[in-house]
């Protein structure tokens, strides 16, 4: 998983019950909506720039605007999502386009995966502490810990601080590569992350599983 998908992964691995997972997702959505009301935030995709180049533009934007602009996720070597105050994100978008990069504002009204989400993280943490976590039946990837969450406590710690931290998808896929995994299935509406993962590992494959027909095709 990545971001909200980390809760999905915890449920799929048996670390959290389905009912508890749904409650966490509902609460998370409500807290994000609350954050939207108090934070003038936004997000954007930056393509054709290395993460360090994107980070430099974010820092420049912060100096020019006095706001916050950070990298929300590193999807590929030249594919990042930025997040923060709308004014600062817009300035970074403008600077990226001046470097002939592709910059695409996202229709998201909150600064997800930025330091601005600390209050939301703290509120969500209080909810998480009231949720029972069991040891997972299957390994759960924990990118911040650079390894596998094998206990309920480790899964809890992995989920606890995702709202305000960058998701390094390249690092996560590299960990999977080291485990010898070469086939990626993305469950739900097509977001393209399985395909991106397959591009990061030579000889691997990735596909989206969205319909009943997709599920049935897995047996062939």
C-alpha positions as CSV (number, residue, x, y, z in Angstrom):
1,X,0.0,0.0,0.0
2,X,0.9,3.7,-0.1
3,X,-0.9,6.3,2.0
4,X,-4.5,5.1,2.3
5,X,-3.4,1.8,0.8
6,X,-1.3,1.2,3.9
7,X,-4.6,0.6,5.8
8,X,-5.8,-1.7,3.0
9,X,-2.5,-3.7,3.3
10,X,-2.9,-4.0,7.1
11,X,-6.5,-5.4,6.6
12,X,-5.4,-7.8,3.8
13,X,-2.6,-9.1,5.9
14,X,-4.9,-9.7,8.9
15,X,-3.3,-7.1,11.2
16,X,-6.6,-5.2,11.4
17,X,-10.1,-6.5,11.0
18,X,-12.2,-5.4,8.0
19,X,-14.6,-3.5,10.2
20,X,-11.8,-1.7,12.0
21,X,-10.1,-0.9,8.7
22,X,-13.3,0.7,7.4
23,X,-13.6,2.8,10.6
24,X,-10.0,4.0,10.2
25,X,-10.7,4.9,6.5
26,X,-13.8,6.8,7.5
27,X,-12.1,8.7,10.3
28,X,-9.1,9.5,8.1
29,X,-11.4,11.0,5.4
30,X,-13.1,13.1,8.0
31,X,-9.8,14.4,9.5
32,X,-8.6,15.2,6.0
33,X,-11.8,17.1,5.3
34,X,-11.3,19.0,8.6
35,X,-7.7,19.8,7.5
36,X,-9.0,21.1,4.2
37,X,-11.1,23.6,6.1
38,X,-8.2,25.1,8.1
39,X,-5.3,24.7,5.6
40,X,-5.1,26.5,2.2
41,X,-3.2,23.5,0.7
42,X,-2.9,21.8,-2.7
43,X,-0.8,19.2,-4.5
44,X,0.7,18.8,-8.0
45,X,2.6,16.3,-10.1
46,X,6.1,17.2,-11.4
47,X,7.4,15.2,-14.3
48,X,10.8,15.1,-16.1
49,X,12.8,16.4,-13.1
50,X,14.9,14.4,-10.7
51,X,13.7,14.4,-7.1
52,X,16.6,16.5,-6.0
53,X,15.7,19.1,-8.7
54,X,12.1,19.1,-7.6
55,X,13.2,19.5,-4.0
56,X,15.4,22.5,-4.9
57,X,12.4,24.2,-6.6
58,X,10.3,23.5,-3.5
59,X,13.0,25.2,-1.3
60,X,13.2,28.1,-3.6
61,X,9.4,28.5,-3.6
62,X,9.4,28.4,0.2
63,X,11.9,31.3,0.3
64,X,10.0,33.3,-2.2
65,X,6.5,32.8,-0.7
66,X,7.2,32.2,3.0
67,X,5.0,29.0,2.8
68,X,5.6,25.3,2.9
69,X,6.2,23.2,-0.3
70,X,7.5,19.6,0.1
71,X,7.7,16.4,-1.9
72,X,4.7,14.2,-1.0
73,X,5.8,11.1,-3.0
74,X,8.6,9.9,-5.2
75,X,7.0,7.7,-7.8
76,X,9.9,7.3,-10.2
77,X,13.3,8.9,-10.9
78,X,11.5,11.7,-12.8
79,X,8.0,11.6,-11.3
80,X,7.2,13.4,-8.0
81,X,4.2,14.8,-6.3
82,X,4.6,18.0,-4.4
83,X,2.4,19.3,-1.5
84,X,2.0,22.3,0.8
85,X,0.5,25.7,0.9
86,X,-1.3,26.5,-2.4
87,X,0.7,29.7,-3.0
88,X,4.0,27.8,-2.6
89,X,2.9,24.8,-4.6
90,X,1.7,27.1,-7.5
91,X,5.1,28.9,-7.4
92,X,6.9,25.5,-7.7
93,X,4.6,24.6,-10.6
94,X,5.5,27.8,-12.3
95,X,9.2,27.3,-11.8
96,X,9.1,23.7,-13.0
97,X,7.4,24.8,-16.2
98,X,10.1,27.3,-16.8
99,X,12.5,24.4,-16.8
100,X,10.4,22.6,-19.4
101,X,9.1,20.1,-16.9
102,X,5.5,18.9,-17.0
103,X,3.6,20.2,-14.0
104,X,0.0,19.1,-13.3
105,X,-2.0,20.6,-10.4
106,X,-4.1,17.9,-8.7
107,X,-7.7,18.5,-7.6
108,X,-6.9,17.9,-4.0
109,X,-7.7,20.7,-1.5
110,X,-5.3,19.6,1.3
111,X,-1.5,19.4,1.7
112,X,-1.3,15.6,2.2
113,X,2.1,14.1,3.2
114,X,3.4,17.5,4.3
115,X,4.5,18.8,7.6
116,X,1.3,20.9,7.6
117,X,-0.6,17.7,8.4
118,X,1.0,17.2,11.9
119,X,-2.2,18.0,13.7
120,X,-4.1,15.6,11.5
121,X,-1.5,12.9,12.2
122,X,-1.8,13.5,16.0
123,X,-5.6,13.2,15.8
124,X,-5.4,10.1,13.7
125,X,-2.9,8.6,16.1
126,X,-5.3,8.9,19.0
127,X,-7.9,6.9,16.9
128,X,-5.3,4.3,16.0
129,X,-4.4,3.7,19.7
130,X,-8.0,2.6,20.2
131,X,-7.7,0.0,17.4
132,X,-6.6,-3.6,17.9
133,X,-3.5,-4.6,15.8
134,X,-2.6,-8.3,15.5
135,X,0.6,-9.8,14.1
136,X,0.0,-9.9,10.3
137,X,-0.4,-13.3,8.5
138,X,1.6,-11.9,5.6
139,X,4.5,-9.5,5.6
140,X,3.7,-5.8,5.3
141,X,6.2,-3.5,3.6
142,X,7.4,-0.7,5.9
143,X,9.3,1.8,3.7
144,X,10.1,4.3,6.5
145,X,11.7,1.4,8.5
146,X,13.4,0.1,5.3
147,X,12.1,-3.3,5.9
148,X,9.1,-5.5,6.8
149,X,6.5,-4.9,9.5
150,X,6.1,-8.4,11.0
151,X,4.3,-7.6,14.2
152,X,1.1,-5.7,15.0
153,X,3.1,-3.1,16.8
154,X,5.3,-2.5,13.8
155,X,2.2,-2.3,11.5
156,X,0.7,0.3,13.9
157,X,3.9,2.4,13.9
158,X,4.0,2.2,10.1
159,X,0.5,3.6,9.6
160,X,0.7,6.1,12.5
161,X,2.8,8.7,10.7
162,X,1.9,8.5,7.0
163,X,-0.3,11.6,6.6
164,X,2.7,14.0,7.1
165,X,5.6,12.2,5.5
166,X,6.8,11.6,1.9
167,X,6.0,8.2,0.4
168,X,9.1,7.0,-1.4
169,X,7.6,4.5,-3.8
170,X,11.0,3.9,-5.5
171,X,12.4,2.8,-2.1
172,X,9.4,0.6,-1.5
173,X,9.7,-1.1,-4.8
174,X,13.4,-1.5,-4.3
175,X,12.7,-3.4,-1.1
176,X,10.3,-5.6,-3.0
177,X,12.9,-6.2,-5.7
178,X,15.4,-7.4,-2.9
179,X,12.7,-9.9,-1.8
180,X,12.6,-11.3,-5.3
181,X,9.1,-10.1,-6.1
182,X,8.5,-9.5,-9.8
183,X,4.7,-9.4,-10.3
184,X,2.5,-6.5,-9.1
185,X,-1.3,-6.5,-8.9
186,X,-3.0,-3.2,-8.1
187,X,-6.4,-3.7,-6.5
188,X,-9.0,-1.0,-7.2
189,X,-9.6,1.8,-9.7
190,X,-6.6,2.1,-11.9
191,X,-4.0,4.5,-10.6
192,X,-1.0,3.1,-12.5
193,X,1.2,2.3,-9.5
194,X,1.6,-1.4,-10.4
195,X,2.7,-0.4,-13.9
196,X,5.1,2.1,-12.4
197,X,6.5,-0.5,-10.1
198,X,7.0,-2.9,-13.0
199,X,9.0,-0.3,-14.8
200,X,11.3,0.1,-11.9
201,X,12.2,-3.6,-11.9
202,X,13.5,-5.0,-15.2
203,X,11.7,-8.1,-16.3
204,X,8.7,-7.7,-13.9
205,X,5.1,-7.1,-14.7
206,X,2.2,-5.0,-13.3
207,X,-1.5,-4.9,-13.9
208,X,-4.7,-3.4,-12.4
209,X,-7.4,-5.6,-10.8
210,X,-10.6,-3.7,-10.9
211,X,-13.5,-5.9,-12.2
212,X,-14.8,-9.4,-11.6
213,X,-13.4,-10.3,-15.0
214,X,-10.0,-9.1,-13.8
215,X,-10.3,-11.4,-10.8
216,X,-11.3,-14.4,-12.8
217,X,-8.5,-13.8,-15.2
218,X,-6.0,-14.4,-12.4
219,X,-6.7,-18.2,-12.5
220,X,-5.7,-18.4,-16.2
